[in-house]
Each structure stands twice: as C-alpha cells, then as structure tokens.
Amino acid sequence: MAIEEASTVEMSNPDGFSGKRDAKELDKFLWHMKFADMEKGICIIEMWEDFKREIKRQFYLEDVAYLARKNMRHLMHISSIRDYVKEFSSLMLEIPNMTEEELLCNFMDNLQGWAE
C-alpha cells in the first residue's frame, strides 16, 4: 500500500511592493501584477477595478483623500520645481475625484511667482 504525499505549491511573493501606504507605490505594484499575470496567461482580469478598490480599501487609510487634499492645500513651492512636482504628483494620486481644473489651479496657486 503506497502512501501519496500531498504536493505543495510554493508561490513567490510579488516583487516591488513594500507594504508602505503610498498611492504611487501601490498603483505601480498593481499595474505590474496585472500585466505579469496576463502575460503568463494565469489570469485574465475581468473585474480589475473591483480588485484595485479592495486592495486600496485594505492598504489606504480611510481618510487618505481628505488628508491629501489638506496637504495639497498647504504644499508650497519652496525649493526645486522637481521636488514640488514630485510631492504634488504623489498627493494627486491619492485624490481620485479631483478634476483636471482643480489640479491645475492647486498646482499653479502654490508655485513661487517666478515659476508661474
């Protein structure tokens, strides 16, 4: 009588996500996961928006959009334009329902006069 051993499948952890609560990092991670699975033929994602929403619900703070809007309102162009754009872009990704006009207005209002 032969005893069959249950086979185990080892799953590798996805590269690139540190667990940090950062909208840009999470979006980048989700994008890579989506396309890696599709290229391998493992998963054809039909409800990607639902998956993203669930991941964000688990990893984002509940009031992340409110805090991002508040931080954007107080963000000032003090040092380099590159630093300002980087910080603004990071905040922008955390506010899903802000219009292009609002974004442009916020961006321009906080620039130093010489940079406008």
SEPAMI-441165 format. One record per residue: x, y, z of N, C-alpha, C in turn. Coordinates in nm, 3 decimals. Layout:
residues N
+---------+---------+---------+---------+----------+---------+---------+---------+---------+
|  n_east | n_north |    n_up | ca_east | ca_north |   ca_up |  c_east | c_north |    c_up |
+---------+---------+---------+---------+----------+---------+---------+---------+---------+
|       X |       Y |       Z |       X |        Y |       Z |       X |       Y |       Z |
...
+---------+---------+---------+---------+----------+---------+---------+---------+---------+
end
This chain:
residues 116
+---------+---------+---------+---------+----------+---------+---------+---------+---------+
|  n_east | n_north |    n_up | ca_east | ca_north |   ca_up |  c_east | c_north |    c_up |
+---------+---------+---------+---------+----------+---------+---------+---------+---------+
|   0.085 |  -0.117 |   0.000 |   0.000 |    0.000 |   0.000 |   0.090 |   0.124 |   0.000 |
|   0.080 |   0.204 |  -0.104 |   0.164 |    0.323 |  -0.118 |   0.093 |   0.444 |  -0.057 |
|   0.171 |   0.523 |   0.010 |   0.117 |    0.646 |   0.068 |   0.158 |   0.762 |  -0.022 |
|   0.058 |   0.835 |  -0.067 |   0.087 |    0.950 |  -0.153 |   0.104 |   1.074 |  -0.067 |
|   0.209 |   1.145 |  -0.096 |   0.235 |    1.267 |  -0.024 |   0.166 |   1.383 |  -0.096 |
|   0.104 |   1.469 |  -0.020 |   0.039 |    1.585 |  -0.080 |   0.145 |   1.678 |  -0.135 |
|   0.126 |   1.719 |  -0.257 |   0.223 |    1.812 |  -0.316 |   0.192 |   1.954 |  -0.270 |
|   0.297 |   2.029 |  -0.252 |   0.279 |    2.168 |  -0.213 |   0.330 |   2.256 |  -0.325 |
|   0.260 |   2.363 |  -0.343 |   0.299 |    2.459 |  -0.445 |   0.352 |   2.582 |  -0.374 |
|   0.473 |   2.619 |  -0.408 |   0.531 |    2.738 |  -0.347 |   0.503 |   2.857 |  -0.436 |
|   0.444 |   2.957 |  -0.378 |   0.414 |    3.079 |  -0.451 |   0.519 |   3.184 |  -0.414 |
|   0.573 |   3.248 |  -0.513 |   0.671 |    3.353 |  -0.483 |   0.597 |   3.482 |  -0.454 |
|   0.656 |   3.563 |  -0.369 |   0.597 |    3.693 |  -0.340 |   0.622 |   3.787 |  -0.456 |
|   0.523 |   3.869 |  -0.489 |   0.544 |    3.965 |  -0.598 |   0.653 |   4.065 |  -0.563 |
|   0.734 |   4.099 |  -0.660 |   0.839 |    4.198 |  -0.638 |   0.778 |   4.338 |  -0.640 |
|   0.840 |   4.427 |  -0.569 |   0.809 |    4.567 |  -0.585 |   0.716 |   4.631 |  -0.485 |
|   0.644 |   4.558 |  -0.402 |   0.556 |    4.625 |  -0.307 |   0.609 |   4.605 |  -0.167 |
|   0.638 |   4.715 |  -0.101 |   0.699 |    4.709 |   0.032 |   0.596 |   4.708 |   0.144 |
|   0.470 |   4.731 |   0.111 |   0.366 |    4.739 |   0.213 |   0.347 |   4.880 |   0.264 |
|   0.425 |   4.974 |   0.211 |   0.417 |    5.114 |   0.250 |   0.286 |   5.174 |   0.201 |
|   0.221 |   5.255 |   0.280 |   0.096 |    5.319 |   0.242 |   0.126 |   5.440 |   0.155 |
|   0.152 |   5.414 |   0.030 |   0.189 |    5.517 |  -0.066 |   0.112 |   5.490 |  -0.195 |
|   0.031 |   5.586 |  -0.238 |  -0.055 |    5.565 |  -0.354 |   0.025 |   5.532 |  -0.479 |
|   0.136 |   5.600 |  -0.498 |   0.216 |    5.577 |  -0.618 |   0.275 |   5.436 |  -0.619 |
|   0.327 |   5.392 |  -0.504 |   0.384 |    5.257 |  -0.493 |   0.277 |   5.150 |  -0.516 |
|   0.159 |   5.171 |  -0.458 |   0.052 |    5.073 |  -0.473 |   0.004 |   5.065 |  -0.617 |
|  -0.014 |   5.180 |  -0.682 |  -0.056 |    5.179 |  -0.822 |   0.047 |   5.110 |  -0.911 |
|   0.173 |   5.136 |  -0.885 |   0.280 |    5.072 |  -0.963 |   0.278 |   4.921 |  -0.942 |
|   0.262 |   4.878 |  -0.818 |   0.256 |    4.736 |  -0.786 |   0.138 |   4.669 |  -0.855 |
|   0.020 |   4.732 |  -0.847 |  -0.099 |    4.675 |  -0.909 |  -0.084 |   4.666 |  -1.060 |
|  -0.025 |   4.766 |  -1.120 |  -0.006 |    4.766 |  -1.265 |   0.083 |   4.650 |  -1.307 |
|   0.194 |   4.632 |  -1.236 |   0.286 |    4.522 |  -1.268 |   0.221 |   4.385 |  -1.246 |
|   0.144 |   4.372 |  -1.139 |   0.075 |    4.245 |  -1.113 |  -0.024 |   4.212 |  -1.225 |
|  -0.098 |   4.312 |  -1.267 |  -0.199 |    4.292 |  -1.372 |  -0.135 |   4.239 |  -1.499 |
|  -0.033 |   4.306 |  -1.545 |   0.028 |    4.267 |  -1.672 |   0.114 |   4.141 |  -1.662 |
|   0.175 |   4.117 |  -1.549 |   0.253 |    3.994 |  -1.533 |   0.160 |   3.872 |  -1.540 |
|   0.047 |   3.879 |  -1.472 |  -0.049 |    3.768 |  -1.476 |  -0.107 |   3.749 |  -1.616 |
|  -0.136 |   3.857 |  -1.684 |  -0.193 |    3.846 |  -1.818 |  -0.091 |   3.788 |  -1.916 |
|   0.035 |   3.828 |  -1.903 |   0.139 |    3.774 |  -1.992 |   0.160 |   3.625 |  -1.972 |
|   0.148 |   3.580 |  -1.848 |   0.166 |    3.438 |  -1.818 |   0.042 |   3.357 |  -1.852 |
|  -0.068 |   3.424 |  -1.880 |  -0.193 |    3.354 |  -1.908 |  -0.257 |   3.296 |  -1.784 |
|  -0.210 |   3.339 |  -1.668 |  -0.263 |    3.289 |  -1.541 |  -0.402 |   3.345 |  -1.515 |
|  -0.417 |   3.469 |  -1.545 |  -0.541 |    3.534 |  -1.509 |  -0.577 |   3.638 |  -1.614 |
|  -0.696 |   3.631 |  -1.660 |  -0.748 |    3.737 |  -1.746 |  -0.842 |   3.816 |  -1.657 |
|  -0.804 |   3.937 |  -1.628 |  -0.877 |    4.017 |  -1.530 |  -1.000 |   4.079 |  -1.595 |
|  -1.115 |   4.043 |  -1.541 |  -1.239 |    4.098 |  -1.592 |  -1.294 |   4.206 |  -1.500 |
|  -1.259 |   4.198 |  -1.373 |  -1.310 |    4.295 |  -1.277 |  -1.193 |   4.362 |  -1.206 |
|  -1.103 |   4.418 |  -1.283 |  -0.982 |    4.479 |  -1.229 |  -1.013 |   4.594 |  -1.135 |
|  -1.113 |   4.674 |  -1.169 |  -1.147 |    4.788 |  -1.084 |  -1.192 |   4.742 |  -0.945 |
|  -1.267 |   4.632 |  -0.939 |  -1.308 |    4.578 |  -0.809 |  -1.187 |   4.533 |  -0.728 |
|  -1.093 |   4.467 |  -0.795 |  -0.973 |    4.420 |  -0.728 |  -0.892 |   4.538 |  -0.674 |
|  -0.873 |   4.641 |  -0.757 |  -0.798 |    4.759 |  -0.713 |  -0.868 |   4.825 |  -0.594 |
|  -0.999 |   4.837 |  -0.603 |  -1.075 |    4.901 |  -0.496 |  -1.056 |   4.825 |  -0.364 |
|  -1.058 |   4.692 |  -0.369 |  -1.041 |    4.611 |  -0.249 |  -0.900 |   4.624 |  -0.192 |
|  -0.800 |   4.621 |  -0.277 |  -0.661 |    4.638 |  -0.231 |  -0.645 |   4.775 |  -0.166 |
|  -0.697 |   4.878 |  -0.231 |  -0.685 |    5.013 |  -0.175 |  -0.760 |   5.023 |  -0.043 |
|  -0.876 |   4.958 |  -0.034 |  -0.953 |    4.961 |   0.091 |  -0.871 |   4.902 |   0.205 |
|  -0.795 |   4.799 |   0.177 |  -0.716 |    4.733 |   0.281 |  -0.589 |   4.809 |   0.317 |
|  -0.528 |   4.876 |   0.221 |  -0.398 |    4.938 |   0.246 |  -0.402 |   5.089 |   0.267 |
|  -0.505 |   5.156 |   0.221 |  -0.513 |    5.300 |   0.237 |  -0.578 |   5.335 |   0.371 |
|  -0.538 |   5.446 |   0.425 |  -0.607 |    5.498 |   0.542 |  -0.746 |   5.541 |   0.496 |
|  -0.843 |   5.537 |   0.587 |  -0.981 |    5.570 |   0.550 |  -0.994 |   5.712 |   0.499 |
|  -0.922 |   5.803 |   0.556 |  -0.937 |    5.943 |   0.519 |  -0.820 |   5.992 |   0.433 |
|  -0.765 |   5.904 |   0.351 |  -0.647 |    5.938 |   0.271 |  -0.675 |   6.053 |   0.174 |
|  -0.791 |   6.056 |   0.111 |  -0.822 |    6.163 |   0.016 |  -0.834 |   6.297 |   0.089 |
|  -0.898 |   6.296 |   0.206 |  -0.911 |    6.418 |   0.284 |  -0.773 |   6.472 |   0.325 |
|  -0.689 |   6.382 |   0.375 |  -0.554 |    6.423 |   0.417 |  -0.471 |   6.472 |   0.298 |
|  -0.486 |   6.408 |   0.184 |  -0.412 |    6.450 |   0.065 |  -0.457 |   6.589 |   0.021 |
|  -0.588 |   6.613 |   0.021 |  -0.639 |    6.747 |  -0.015 |  -0.586 |   6.853 |   0.082 |
|  -0.587 |   6.820 |   0.210 |  -0.537 |    6.913 |   0.311 |  -0.389 |   6.942 |   0.289 |
|  -0.310 |   6.837 |   0.265 |  -0.167 |    6.855 |   0.240 |  -0.141 |   6.931 |   0.111 |
|  -0.224 |   6.907 |   0.010 |  -0.208 |    6.977 |  -0.117 |  -0.235 |   7.127 |  -0.100 |
|  -0.334 |   7.158 |  -0.016 |  -0.368 |    7.298 |   0.009 |  -0.251 |   7.372 |   0.075 |
|  -0.175 |   7.300 |   0.159 |  -0.064 |    7.362 |   0.232 |   0.072 |   7.342 |   0.165 |
|   0.075 |   7.267 |   0.056 |   0.200 |    7.244 |  -0.016 |   0.248 |   7.374 |  -0.079 |
|   0.374 |   7.405 |  -0.061 |   0.430 |    7.527 |  -0.118 |   0.556 |   7.493 |  -0.197 |
|   0.576 |   7.564 |  -0.304 |   0.698 |    7.551 |  -0.385 |   0.806 |   7.632 |  -0.314 |
|   0.893 |   7.562 |  -0.242 |   0.997 |    7.629 |  -0.164 |   1.134 |   7.606 |  -0.225 |
|   1.166 |   7.481 |  -0.256 |   1.299 |    7.452 |  -0.309 |   1.291 |   7.435 |  -0.461 |
|   1.324 |   7.319 |  -0.510 |   1.327 |    7.299 |  -0.656 |   1.188 |   7.267 |  -0.710 |
|   1.168 |   7.297 |  -0.836 |   1.042 |    7.264 |  -0.902 |   1.025 |   7.112 |  -0.905 |
|   1.135 |   7.040 |  -0.925 |   1.130 |    6.893 |  -0.929 |   1.071 |   6.838 |  -0.799 |
|   1.117 |   6.889 |  -0.684 |   1.065 |    6.842 |  -0.555 |   0.917 |   6.876 |  -0.541 |
|   0.879 |   6.996 |  -0.584 |   0.739 |    7.038 |  -0.577 |   0.651 |   6.948 |  -0.664 |
|   0.694 |   6.921 |  -0.787 |   0.617 |    6.836 |  -0.879 |   0.606 |   6.695 |  -0.823 |
|   0.714 |   6.645 |  -0.767 |   0.714 |    6.509 |  -0.710 |   0.613 |   6.498 |  -0.596 |
|   0.616 |   6.593 |  -0.505 |   0.523 |    6.590 |  -0.392 |   0.379 |   6.612 |  -0.438 |
|   0.359 |   6.705 |  -0.531 |   0.225 |    6.731 |  -0.583 |   0.169 |   6.606 |  -0.652 |
|   0.251 |   6.540 |  -0.732 |   0.208 |    6.419 |  -0.804 |   0.169 |   6.308 |  -0.708 |
|   0.245 |   6.294 |  -0.602 |   0.214 |    6.192 |  -0.502 |   0.079 |   6.219 |  -0.436 |
|   0.055 |   6.344 |  -0.401 |  -0.073 |    6.380 |  -0.341 |  -0.188 |   6.364 |  -0.440 |
|  -0.163 |   6.401 |  -0.564 |  -0.265 |    6.393 |  -0.669 |  -0.317 |   6.250 |  -0.685 |
|  -0.229 |   6.152 |  -0.676 |  -0.268 |    6.012 |  -0.692 |  -0.358 |   5.962 |  -0.578 |
|  -0.356 |   6.032 |  -0.467 |  -0.437 |    5.991 |  -0.352 |  -0.576 |   6.054 |  -0.353 |
|  -0.603 |   6.139 |  -0.452 |  -0.733 |    6.207 |  -0.461 |  -0.800 |   6.163 |  -0.590 |
|  -0.885 |   6.062 |  -0.584 |  -0.940 |    6.003 |  -0.706 |  -1.040 |   6.090 |  -0.782 |
|  -1.108 |   6.181 |  -0.715 |  -1.215 |    6.254 |  -0.782 |  -1.187 |   6.402 |  -0.804 |
|  -1.062 |   6.441 |  -0.808 |  -1.028 |    6.580 |  -0.831 |  -1.019 |   6.606 |  -0.981 |
|  -1.085 |   6.711 |  -1.027 |  -1.087 |    6.741 |  -1.170 |  -0.953 |   6.798 |  -1.216 |
|  -0.932 |   6.793 |  -1.347 |  -0.809 |    6.849 |  -1.405 |  -0.798 |   6.998 |  -1.373 |
|  -0.911 |   7.066 |  -1.377 |  -0.912 |    7.211 |  -1.350 |  -0.871 |   7.239 |  -1.205 |
|  -0.923 |   7.161 |  -1.110 |  -0.885 |    7.177 |  -0.970 |  -0.737 |   7.148 |  -0.949 |
|  -0.689 |   7.043 |  -1.015 |  -0.547 |    7.008 |  -1.003 |  -0.458 |   7.120 |  -1.055 |
|  -0.491 |   7.171 |  -1.173 |  -0.412 |    7.279 |  -1.232 |  -0.415 |   7.403 |  -1.143 |
|  -0.532 |   7.435 |  -1.093 |  -0.548 |    7.552 |  -1.007 |  -0.462 |   7.537 |  -0.880 |
|  -0.470 |   7.421 |  -0.816 |  -0.388 |    7.397 |  -0.696 |  -0.239 |   7.402 |  -0.727 |
|  -0.201 |   7.343 |  -0.838 |  -0.060 |    7.340 |  -0.876 |  -0.007 |   7.482 |  -0.898 |
|  -0.080 |   7.562 |  -0.975 |  -0.035 |    7.697 |  -1.010 |  -0.038 |   7.791 |  -0.889 |
|  -0.140 |   7.778 |  -0.805 |  -0.154 |    7.869 |  -0.690 |  -0.038 |   7.859 |  -0.592 |
|   0.024 |   7.744 |  -0.582 |   0.130 |    7.726 |  -0.483 |   0.271 |   7.738 |  -0.538 |
|   0.283 |   7.770 |  -0.666 |   0.415 |    7.794 |  -0.725 |   0.468 |   7.930 |  -0.682 |
|   0.599 |   7.942 |  -0.674 |   0.658 |    8.073 |  -0.650 |   0.631 |   8.161 |  -0.772 |
|   0.624 |   8.290 |  -0.752 |   0.590 |    8.383 |  -0.859 |   0.677 |   8.371 |  -0.982 |
|   0.806 |   8.352 |  -0.965 |   0.897 |    8.346 |  -1.080 |   0.875 |   8.222 |  -1.164 |
|   0.811 |   8.117 |  -1.108 |   0.794 |    7.991 |  -1.180 |   0.661 |   7.983 |  -1.254 |
|   0.569 |   8.075 |  -1.227 |   0.438 |    8.070 |  -1.292 |   0.451 |   8.100 |  -1.434 |
+---------+---------+---------+---------+----------+---------+---------+---------+---------+
end
